[in-house]
């Protein structure tokens, strides 16, 4: 793919500085995309110095250097994704953090990720140590705890805001996660 990209630039008779500039922009976009997919490419995989066009003064020399750089980046991605399921779980956790107050099922998150529900459930538990429902409850109760400690909202309003439509169920889950009821939690936080 990079070879075709470079060949097209050569066919369009781009000057070497233009070719290098376009390549740099594309690599910046690629690194940004990798980061947004929870693959963190460290500074060690980025070029320390600009390419010296006095030294690399032909299409072939530039192409060789750029192909080598892309190879190193792909190797870093491959090394980092030894556990390829990690990025899927990271993406799912980010999605959950943004949508925790909505009615959500593991199968819907799996569909959003384009994987089977069984595979999603397996890798999610493997990477987090919790099943989807337990993780969702922890996230929701964590938000409820912050709201109980920092607002005067009624408990049933907080329950609804964090995604529990049934007040009694919310109290039950809250107690199972924290060991106390929401009112007891608020009273303790108020006395601190």
Order of alpha helices (4+ residues) and beta strands (2+ residues): alpha-alpha-alpha-alpha-alpha-alpha-alpha-alpha-alpha-alpha
